[in-house]
């Protein structure tokens, strides 16, 4: 084993933030393993691709032979597994890819890792870090927080596929002794998020002076975390987390979707005033709710704070301001993604329950 870290899904939103941080702050070589689905973009890593400590391998995590070959070739000391189908609305329109990548793909990585470690004399320092979501815990009422002990109760095809993968990772630890750590995080926002998620959608709609779609009444509550804070938590968990343990990661910033939209509109009122005057929030348009839309997620992140000393650096206000400014400064990035994929920013996942 050498100082190499595998990052699956490194061309995605969170994976690319992890790679930027690994290369700028840690003495490791990074192998980015990504299939480059519609959500993967190497342009997010233009600067990093110049580094001698960065390698890109275009691979499908469901292809066992090619993952085995990567282990053989690079002999990593850790794998940070972020590759996934990640958009709830897409999982409603087409769950098959979610089952394949999130469940079968994770199973493949676990088996490839097990095979690799069986050939090592000393596998002690190795870590398999599985990155997951708070959505596996289902929906909360008005009170309470998800802890690491909360029962799993997923409601969407996406969260059910992530819950399945969490269970597989835990089972490979209990049954085969695989040295795993897990983390479940709340909603991320920040630069380079694919323009189908709430934040980039709001900003793009305001810039285009188009209606901003808000699902249902906008009363669904999520906890929000700036993506670089998530990246720092993930690296710390990979390096210092206790084997077999899981860590909840969150920003302690619960907001309704409507509050998020109004906050972003308020920042844009300052940074990019509407041409005819008036407030951007007049563009808000309430649209049909997502089927099975979980009402509230909230995270108790006290374990990672207590045991690893991690806490977020950005507040909701400061993180949102940075994010809005980034999208305004990088409009060509959104335009490039939208040109590549016409469905970016379109409404998905509106089926009628039978
Ligand atoms: P993303 O959709 O932006 O990126 C996913 C990446 O995985 C893409 O680069 C894609 O090309 C790659 N990929 C997909 N299928 C693949 C396959 N079969 N083989 C190899 N690569 C493949 O996702 P994200 O928002 O960066 O999320 C990353 C991880 O974090 C996911 O596991 C997600 O469940 C988890 N997570 C996300 C959030 C969030 O708010 N975005 C919150 C908590 C947890």
Boltz pocket constraint, residues with backbone or C-beta under 6 A from the ligand:
constraints:
  - pocket:
      binder: B
      contacts: [[A, 8], [A, 9], [A, 10], [A, 11], [A, 12], [A, 13], [A, 14], [A, 15], [A, 33], [A, 34], [A, 35], [A, 36], [A, 37], [A, 38], [A, 39], [A, 40], [A, 41], [A, 59], [A, 60], [A, 61], [A, 62], [A, 81], [A, 82], [A, 83], [A, 84], [A, 85], [A, 86], [A, 87], [A, 101], [A, 105], [A, 131], [A, 132], [A, 133], [A, 134], [A, 162], [A, 184], [A, 185], [A, 186], [A, 187], [A, 188], [A, 189], [A, 192], [A, 194]]
      max_distance: 6.0
